[in-house]
Amino acid sequence: MFASNDFNDLTAEFVRNPSQLIGIPLAIVGAVFLSLGAQFQHRGVQKVEASSGVDARSGLNVGQLKQLLARPSWVLGTLMLGFAIAFQLTALVWSPLIIVQPLGAIALVITAVLNARINKVKLNHASVIAIAACVGGVGLFVTIAALVAGEKAVTDQDLYTILIMLAAVLVLFGLGFVFFRRRSKALFFILAAGIIYGFVATLAKVVINRIMNENFDWLTMLCVVALLAATGIGAYFVQTAYSSGPPDLVIAGLTVVDPMVAVAIGIVVLDEASGAPLWAIIGFAVAGAFAVWGVFQLARHHPQVQP
């Protein structure tokens, strides 16, 4: 059971600092742009793959990447994703990461409806349950985080740890792509992008805080470089996922894995949930497992990925 003190503390925090609520509508607008951008980018990737005659499910080649830049639908989708990122970063200026990140799950519902209407595909019962599991699991996960976690100052040692972990993740997925990409399915690229973007969100929040506090040193610059590199690699994995999976499956992976990784970094590395009660730990495990189960079920039962 949730302790009433947890709810009282959370309410008191918003009363003391109501400006935190400003990030919520900004994050929702960003989620809308994320959904629309995913739909247009997916269409662009599908058209480029069809026109080139080369299967891109194991990775887009250089020629296909160049063709994407000349595809209006993909360029429009990229612009919309740029707006989504801008709104999300602005939301992070006002609100904590654990409040902003999960609101991206709204994009999953919007994308699922749009994709079904555009492609005239009716979502089956299993897919609807999977989407509900994704949204519900993420919502529960971050609600618990909001109750037991609190933002703390990020030390240089914390940043070193995050950067080392990110480097290990990039190397791991890089090796997986090199050796197993021909046997990989959309789920591999989706999970890879989601995990990488979880680090991107954390680094973005750190960089914003440091700039606002006029602490732009060499370590902050290194975070910016790592952020840009991870964003580029994650974007490549997303574009490849579009060639082998519907856009709502891609968004499902991102909106579930991304915030969970970001919150996990805050809890494990930044110690933002020190002293969390046993019910919170159990809740994290149950909510996380439920959300991830939803992603795998959507990958298995979505009508556009079934034979």
C-alpha positions, 0 to 999 in steps of 0.5 A: 500500500502507498503511504499517505505521507508519500502522497502528502509530500508529493502534493506539498512539493507541487504546492511549493513549486507549482512551476513544475506543472508547466512541463506536463503540457509541454511534454504532451505536445511533444508526444503528439509531435513524436507520434506524427513524426514516427508515422511520417518517418516510417512511411519514408523508410518504407518508400526508400526500401521499396524504391531501392529494391534492397531489404533494409531489415538488417540495417539501412545502407549509405545509399538508402540513408541518402535517399531518405534525405530526399524523401519529403515524408521522411524530412517532414517526420524528422522536423516533427521529431525535432519539435518533439525533442524541443518540447521535451527538453523545454519540459525538462527545464521546468519539471523532473525527468521522472514526470516528463519522460513517461508522458511520452507513452501518450504517443503510443496510443496516438500512433496506434490509432493513426497507423490503424487508420492510415493503413486500414489495419484493425488492431486485434484484441491482443494488440490492444491489451499489449498497448494498455500494458505498456501504458499502464506499466510505465504509468505505474513505474513512474508514479512509484518513482515520483512518490519515493524518488527525489532529484539530487545534485549530480556529481562529477563521479556520477557523470563518469559512471553514466558515461562509462555505462553509455560507452559499454552499452554502445559497444555492446549494441554495436557488436550485436549489430555487426555480428547478428544484424542479419538475424535481428528483428525489429525488437532488437533495434527497438530495445537498443534505441530505447536503452540508448535514448534513456541515457540521452534523456539523462544526459540532456537533463544534466547538461540543461542543469549545468548550463542553467547553473553556469557550469559549462566545463570540459565534463559538460562538453564531453556529455554534449558530445556523448549525447549527440553521438548516442542520439545519432546511433539511436536514430539509426536503430530507429530507422532500421526498426521502421523497415521491419516493424509498424510505427506503433511497435517502434514507439511502444519500445521507445516510450516503455524502455526509454523512461524506465532506463532513465528512471533506473539510472536516477535510482541506481546511479544518482541514488534518487530513491535511497531508502525506498520502502520494500513495497516500492521495490516490489512495485518497480519490478512488477510495473517494469515487467508488465510494461516490457511484457506489453512490448513483447506481446505487441511485437508478437501479435501486432497484425502488421508483423504477423506472417 
